Amino acid sequence: FKHKDLVCAFEQGQSSPKIKQLEWEKSPFFKGNYEANFDLGKYFIDDCGGCITLVCPDHSLKNKFSTIEEAKAAAQTDFEKRVKECLE
């Protein structure tokens, strides 16, 4: 490889870093609830019998979802958006 090619490859890799997936665990305190902890906070999914709510770390996003999977996907999207905002 030429130096120019290596620099280009490095810059391309830095422009689109891979963002990790949130890791979900059942809440130790509330049956049917899930938590995804990361260094700066926690996402929380509250499933109170058909009423599924997602709470983001700063409590800015609280929506009702039909399934736990939908709520987890919304949390991942929110997490990725927040990370990307820090990178720009």
C-alpha angles and dihedrals in degrees: 000000000000119000090246091056092050093050090049092049091049093049092048091050091051093049093062111030117180113250115216122243118251113253113225127207131177110260113259089213107041125044113233094016128114135208134197112193125194134167096279103036149313140278114216130197117198115199108186099171106300097341105097116186129183119210118193124211094265093038090241096126122054114157135158117241135189095225141021088241091058091051092048091050091050090050091051091050091049091047092051091048091053093048092049091051088058092051099051 
